[in-house]
Amino acid sequence: MIEDMVRTWAPDDLWDIAEPLIPTPPRRQRVDQAVEHGDDLVEFRAVVLA
């Protein structure tokens, strides 16, 4: 059910359009490496469905 909703409201074609618009974060030395970046596609779909 949720997967169908994701495919309907945030299809891969929409990601293909949005991905180039997302700026790449600058690389910098981090003191704390505990924070990891999530999968951009998963985060994008979460924003679209919010």
Buried (B, 14 or more C-beta within 10 A) or exposed (E): EEEEEBEEEBEEEEBEEBEEEEEEEEEEEEEEEEEEEEEEEEEBBEEBEE
